Amino acid sequence: MSDRINRFLGDTPARVIVKLVLVSLVVGVVMHTFDWSPYDLLWGVRDFFLQLWNMGFSAIVRFADYLLLGAAVVIPAFILLRIISYRR
């Protein structure tokens, strides 16, 4: 049973607890230094996805414009190249 726990955790439970305490301390110091809170992180993620959603539709229109502009050159060139290689 303990082998399965060690394999799941990646190390012994005591070492994992020590590592988690040290990493939590470092993250806590960094977050306090920058005056961040977990809520700030959650609101930042939420705002990121809202902005992505809001600009997503204009990005799709811009993507379609670029696609049509490129297709106006690429498709005739492709057809011309296929016709030239067909005659060989």
Beta strands, then each sheet from edge to edge (+ up, - down):
end
